[in-house]
Amino acid sequence: MIEFRIFDFIAPKEIIYWRSLLWKSQYFPPEELKKLQWKLLSRMLDHCFNKVPYYQQLFRELGLRRSDFRSLSDLAKIPPITRDVLLQKRDDFKATDFHRHRPRQIRTSGTTGASLDIFWDVHSNVLELLGQYRHFSWTGYRLGDPFLDIRSLFMDDPKGYKWNWKCRGMEISTDNIDSTNIKKYADLLRKYKIKLWRGYPESIDCFCRLLDKAGIDDVKPKNIISVAVTVQDYHRQFIESWTGKPLCDNYGMDEHVALITQCPQGGYHINSEYGIVEILKQDNTPAQPGEEGRIVATGLHNRAFPLLRYDTNDYAVVSDQTCSCGRTLPLIGRLTGRSNDFIMDSRGKWISAPAWPMYMVTGIKKAQLIQENQFLINLYIVPINSNIKRNDQILIDAYKKRYGHSVEIKIFYVDDVPFPGYGQKYKFAYSKIKRES
């Protein structure tokens, strides 16, 4: 989990206002939701025209004036922004009154393997906090209930877990859990009275299976939220069968431009108050119901570092249906492109393929891990320019520590990665080892 800092969320009036509105607006008629979106987008457009250098220059080049934007459909006049543009012109996205909005720098690698520094501000933090809280509340979660964050990640804490008292969250890694210590982790769930589980679906599935095999059934969660990775059907089926609770998926981004949350009835709801979500085909025209397209999203609250029509390179299917839960927030059919392969380590255990070692070096535009076999992993790096200072040993040591010192790590500098993902979701890692479900 990214460190929770109370200062980042101190905006009492905004919190009170949005806490009240979000619990009402999820049931607004569609036209009222669109009016709210237009009000928020208008405010953001005013801000970008007056105070954001990147957009001021872009609008001049396109010959666009503020009066050219009169409805939500006019947003299409702005070309989608790619991650490459952010890498090259990041500072131009900072508003001239940047510091007024209490920005916090966040480093994210996303799924491309190239580190990117972005900024959250207090306004987008408030919507993120309350948007997540609203989603959790759909499952029956109450504010203050202790929760578990479970993922496949490197954790060297000697206790085997981390407890964050400020948000009442416990963080554990399935990389450290097996049949020999599962009872210890069950005891932790009892000690901290964990009610909500949140994490990678693969990790939640693994944890459930270990508990099931050990005959431990008194620590089952009351609420389950999956994040970051596309939920596979066999994961959902076992998790829901063993826990007796629906698994509710959650799609968000460090860039704070989109939030899509699944309710217990199964609907994937676009949080319209948080951001504008478009699903576009390869030619940048809107996908139609039943069609798959890229998620292009516009954040409605980050005034320190605004992103209009940001191409997430994630994929979803368009839906024109309504949900039986009664909420009127628009739906997508399903998320289809947020699946990152896991890699088999030297012990034969499947663990996630992190891009965080890329934080340790600079000059990388894109990278991709390809597992040829259990003891050979190739790392392909696309440098920003040919003068990159190579730090191969740092990367080799990091991945050997993760997958085992008997695993050979080879690094190649290339013009493009082997599987760039044209027409489908780009993935940071691929394993050529056949995996049994």
N, C-alpha and C positions, 0 to 999 in steps of 0.2 A: 504494500500500500504506500502511496505517496504520503509523506508526513502530514498529519492533520495539525494545522495551526489555527487557533481560535481567532487570531487577529485577521486572518484572511476572510472571515465571515462576519465581522462586526459591522453591521449596518442595520440597526434595529428597525427603522422605519420601513426599509425595503423588505426585510424578513417578514414583518407583520403584514404588509400589503400583499406580498406574493403568497404567503401562507394562506391567506383568506381567499385570494383570487384563484389560485391553482386548484383548490378543492371544489370550487364552483365551475371553473371554466372547462373542466373535463366533461361536463354535461351540457355545455353551450350548444345551441343550434349551429350547424356548419357556417352559416353566414356571419353569426356573431363571432365565431372563432377567426374567420377571415378578417373581420374588422379589427380585431385585436392584433392580429399579425401585421396588418397594414399600418396601424398606429405605431407599432414597435419598429417596423422596417422604415417608416418615414423618419422617425427619430434617428435611426442609424444612418440613413442616407444623408440627412442634414449634417451629421457628425463627420461622415466620410468626405463630403464635398468641402467642408470647412477646415478640417483638422487632420486629415490623414494623407501624407505626401504621396503614397503609392496610388491611391484612388484619384487624387487631384490631377496627377499626371496622366493616368489612364483615361479619365473622363475628358481631359483636353485632347488627347490623341484620338479618341473616338468621336469627338465633337458633341459630347453629351452635356446637357445642362440639367440642373435640378428639376426644372419644369417638365423634363422629358419622362419623369417617373411619376405616374398618376395612379397606378394600381399594382397589385402583386405581379401581374403578368409582365410588367415592364422590367422586372428584375432580369429577364432573359436577355436584355440588351447588354448586360455585363458578361464577358466571356468567363468561363470557369477558370479558377485559379488552381494550378497544380502545385504539388509539393516542391518541385524543382524551382518554381518561382519564389516560394518561401525561402528555400535554401539560399537563393541568389540575392534576394532583395528584402530580407527579413526586417531590417531596421526601418525601411520605408513604410512598413505597416504600423509602426508605432505612431499613435496620435501625438500631436504637438503638445497636448496637455496630459501626456502619458502618465506622469507621476501623480497627478490628481486622483487617478482611479485606483491607486494602491496596487500596482501590478506585482505579480510574483513570477519569477522565471522558472519554467519547467522544461526539463530536457526529455524529449521523447524520441524513440527510434521508430515507433510505429512498426510496420511490417516490412519496411524496405531495408532495414539494417543500417541506415544512415542517420546519425543523430541530428536532431533539429531542436533548437531552442525557441520556445514560444512563450507567451505570457497569458496568465489568467489575471482578471481584475476582480474587484470586490463584487461588481454587479453580476458577472457571469458565475462567480463562486456561489452567490446566494441562490441563483436559479439551479445550479448543479446540485447544491445541498438539498433544496426543497423538492426538486424534480426526482432525485433519488429517494428521498423520504416518502414522497407520494407513491412511488412505485412499491417501496417496501410495505407501505400501509395497505396496498391492495391485497397482500398476502396475509394480513392480520398482524403485521409487525407494529409495535408501539415504540414511540421515541424513548430511548434509554435502554431498550432491551439489549443485552450483550449479544454480539454476533461473531461469527467465525469467518475469516478470509482464508480460503484454502486454494493454493495454486501449486504448480510445478515450478519451483524457483530455487536459486542458490540461497541457502540460509546457514550461516556458520555460528549462530547463537548457541552456546553450550547447553542452554535449557531445551533447545529444540523447538522453541516457539517465541513469539513476541506478543506482549500484551500492551495495548495502547489505552491507558485509562481515560484519556481525554475524549475518545469516541467510543469507549467500551468495546473495542475490537481486538480479537486474538488472531494472529497471523501464523499459519503453519504451512509447511511445504510437504507435499506427498513424496518428494525425492527422499525424505528422511524417514518415511513411515513404512513399516512392513509388518509381517506377522509376529515378529519378536518384540515389538514395542507398541502394538496397537492398543493394548490395555492402558498404557501410560497416557495415550492421547484421549482415550475414553474418559479417564479420570479427570483430565483437564476440562473436558466438556462439562462434566458434572460439577467440578470446582467453580467454574465461572458461569454456570447455569446458562450455557449457550442456547439460544432459541433460533436464530437465523444463521443459515449457511450461505455464504456468497463465494463464488470462485469459478475456476475453469470447470466446465462440465466433465472433462476427462478426469480431473482431480477429485471432484465430488463423487464420480462413479467409482474411482479406485478406493476412496475412503469408505464408501458404503459397502463395497465388496469385502474389504478387510474386516470391517465390523461384523458383517453378516457371517463370514467364515469363522470368526471368533465367537459367534453366538451372543454378541452384545447388541441388545435391542432397546435399551432404556435411555439412549442418548440421541434418539432420532430428532431431526429438526422439526420445528413447527412451520418454518418458512424457508424456501430455497430460491436463490437468485443465481443464475449463471451469467458469466461475463466474459468478454474478450475473444472467445473462440466459438465458432459455429457449433451448435448442439447437434450431435449425431443421434439418429433415431434410437440406436441400441443403448446409448447413454441415457436418454430420456426414459425409455421403457424400464430399465432396471432401477434407476433412481426413484422414479415415481412408484414403482411396484414395491420397493423395499421400504421407502419412507411413508408411503400412503399420502403424500402431498404432491401438488402440482409443481413442476419445475418452471419457474418464470424467467425467461431470458431477458437480458438487458444489453442494449447496444448504446454505447457512448464513445466519446473521443476526448483525448487530452486537449484537442483544439477548441472544445466547447462550442461546437456548431450544430450538433444534432444529438437527440436523445430519443431512442425508440424502446419502449418497454412493453413486455408481454404480461397480460393479466392472467389470473388463474383459469379463466375460460378459454384461453389460448390465443386471443387476439394480440397482434403486434401493433401497438398504438404509437403513432408519431406524436411526440410532445410539441404541439404547434406553438405553444407559448415560449418554448425554449429556442427553437430555430425553424427555418423553412427548409423542408426536405423535398428535393426533386429527384426523380429517378429517370435517368437519361440513357438513351441508346448510344451507340458508338458515334453517330453523326450529331450528337447533342440535342436531338429532338426527344420529346417526352415519350417514355415507354407507355404502352397501353395496358389495361388490366390483363393480368396473366403473363405479361412480358417481363423479362429480366433486364435490368439496367444498372448503371453506376449511381451510387448515392452522391449527389451534389448538394451541399448544405450551406445555409447562410445563418451565422450566429446573430441573435437579436439583442445581445446584452453586453458583449465584451467591447467596451469603448476604448480601452487602452490599446487593444490589438485586434481590430475588426477584421473578420474574414467574410467576404461576400462571395457566394457561389464557389465554395471550396470543394474541389474534387477529392473525395475521400478514398477513391479507388476500392471501395467496398461495394458489394452488389446486393440487390434485393429485387423481389418480384412485386409488381404493382398490384394493388387490390382496390376494388370499388365496393367491397362488402361492408356491412356493419357488424358490430360485435354484440353477442348476447349479454355481455356484462352491463349494457346500457350506456357506457361512455361513448361520447360522440367524437372523440379524438380520431382522426383518420387512421386507416390501417395500411400496412404493407402485407403482402401475402406471406412472405417469409424472407429471412436473411439467407443469402446463398453464397456469400463470399467473404467469410471471416474465419477461415479454417487454416491454421498453421500446423504443418506436420510436426509430430513428435519424432525424436531421434532415439534409436536404441543405443544404450551405453554399453560399456565393456562387460557389464554383469548380465546383459540381456534384458534390462529394464527400460521401458519406454518413458522418456522424460522430455519436457518441452525444449524447444530450440530457441533460446533467448537471443535477442539482438543487443543486449546491454553491453557485451564486450566492445561493441562499436563505439560506445561512449568514451572509451579509453584512448582512442586515436582520432585524428582529425583528417579532413580531406577526402572523406568517402561520400560518394553520391548515392550508391546503391550497393547492396551486398546480398549474397545468397549462399546458404549452406546446402550441399548435396551429399547425402550419405550413400556411398557406393556399396558398402557392406558394413558389418558390425565393427570393423577395425580400420575403416578408412572413410574420412570425411573431407570433402573438398570445399574450400571457402573461396567463392568468386567475388572479387571486389572491382567495382567500377569507380575509378578515382575522379574527383572533380576536375583535376588537371594532371598533366604528366609529371609535374614536379612534386608530387606527394612524397612526404617523408615516410618511408616504410617502417612500420612497427610490427612486423610479422610475428616476432617472438612473443610479444604481449598477447596477441590474439591466440596464438598456438597454446600458450600456457593457460589462458583462460578457458579454452574449450577442452583441453586435456583435463583440467581440474574438474570440469563438469562431466565429461563422458568417460574418463579413465585414461591413465597415462600410457596404456598399451594401445590406445587409438591414435592412428597417424592422422595429422591435420596438414593438408596441403593447401597452399594459398596461391591463387592465380589472379593477376591483374588483367582485366578484360574491358572491351568496349561496351558489352552488355552481358547480363547474367544469362545462364542457359535457359531459364524458363521465365521470360519477362512478363507473362500473363496477359498478352493481348487478347481481348475479348472475354477475359475472365479475371478473377481476383488474383493479383500478384501475391505470392507467398514467399516468405523469407527462407523457408526450409522445406526440403523434400527428402524423404527417405525411400530408397529403392528396395528396402526390405519389405516383403509382404507381411502385412499385419493381420493377425487373427482378431476378430471382434469379440 
